[in-house]
Amino acid sequence: MKSTTLCIHEFLNTHTQRCIHQVILLFSLNNKLDVTLNGY
């Protein structure tokens, strides 16, 4: 039981971190696009 909970917890952790990483990537890509479009 304990190992299953640990596995789920680790899976959720890595999944969340991956999602956060993708959001950060999208954010920086959007910022670069804004900079390119606005010419700043």
C-alpha positions as CSV (number, residue, x, y, z in Angstrom):
1,M,0.0,0.0,0.0
2,K,2.7,2.4,1.0
3,S,4.8,1.8,-2.2
4,T,1.7,2.4,-4.4
5,T,1.0,5.7,-2.7
6,L,4.7,6.6,-3.1
7,C,4.5,5.7,-6.8
8,I,1.4,7.8,-7.4
9,H,3.0,10.7,-5.5
10,E,6.1,10.5,-7.6
11,F,4.1,10.3,-10.8
12,L,2.0,13.3,-9.8
13,N,5.2,15.2,-8.9
14,T,6.9,14.5,-12.2
15,H,3.7,15.2,-14.1
16,T,3.1,18.5,-12.3
17,Q,6.7,19.5,-12.9
18,R,6.4,18.7,-16.6
19,C,3.3,20.7,-16.9
20,I,4.9,23.7,-15.1
21,H,7.9,23.4,-17.3
22,Q,5.7,23.4,-20.5
23,V,3.8,26.5,-19.2
24,I,7.1,28.3,-18.5
25,L,8.3,27.3,-22.0
26,L,5.1,28.6,-23.5
27,F,5.4,31.8,-21.5
28,S,9.0,32.5,-22.7
29,L,8.0,31.7,-26.3
30,N,5.1,34.2,-26.1
31,N,7.4,36.8,-24.7
32,K,9.9,36.3,-27.5
33,L,7.0,36.6,-30.0
34,D,5.8,39.8,-28.4
35,V,9.4,41.2,-28.5
36,T,9.8,40.3,-32.2
37,L,6.4,41.7,-33.2
38,N,6.7,44.9,-31.2
39,G,10.3,45.4,-32.2
40,Y,11.5,46.0,-28.6
